[in-house]
């Protein structure tokens, strides 16, 4: 969260737009990300969504290893695996970079599937979620989607799976 806010604040500052803090970020962040950019005050005539996406992801990716896992996250993942629960990742992050960051934190072995988007635009994870549920071959009633955005809740509802939202991230 703090890295996302910091990187976005750099974009906002370059354009003389109001900066974010955690409260404003929580109030404005949304999917599709294009909507979020509009809420922040970016002018689509001056800055195309594609340009803003490249600028944000370039800044974020350059600093992606500065973040750390939430306290206890690795223990929770290990305990879930130890209990025989299967775990996968469904993310709006670019697939290749998602694999890199999961490996960086030494978490790859915890996940059966890692599913990220094939682009940097973070439009929606719904189609990706449907494909993941098919690959997992698990009844939706047996799946819990743990997420950190309202979009995660929307995706879970569309997939017919339960959802728990964690407010410690987005």
C-alpha positions, 0 to 999 in steps of 0.5 A: 500500500505505501509503495503504491501511494508513494509511486502514485504521489510522484505522478501526481506531483509531476502534474500539480495534483493533490497528493494521496495519504492512506485515507484518500487512497482508500476512498478513491482506489477502484477497479478498473484502474482507469476509474481510479486515475479519473478520480485522482484528477488526471486529465485523459486529454493530456495523459492517456491511460496507457501513458499513466499505466506505463509511468506508474508500473515503471515506478512501481516495478523499479521499487517492488522489492522495497516492500515486505510481507505483512508480519505473520504472512509467511507463517499463515501460508505455511500453516495453510499448506500444512493443513492440506489447503491448496493455495493459488494467487489471482492478481491484477499484477502482470503475470511475469512480474508476479512470479518474480515477486512471489519467488523473491519472497520465497513463497512459490512453493506455497501455491499451486497456481499463480495467475496474473494479467498479461498486461499492465492495465489492471482492468479486471481479474474476472476472466482470469478468475474463471480460467483459474477456477476451471484449472483448479477443478474445485467446486466454487463452494470450496473456494475462499478468495482472500483479497484486499479490494472491493474488486476482489469481492466483485470477482468472488461474487461473479465466480460464486466463491466465498470472499474474505477481505483484508484491510491491511493492503489496499 
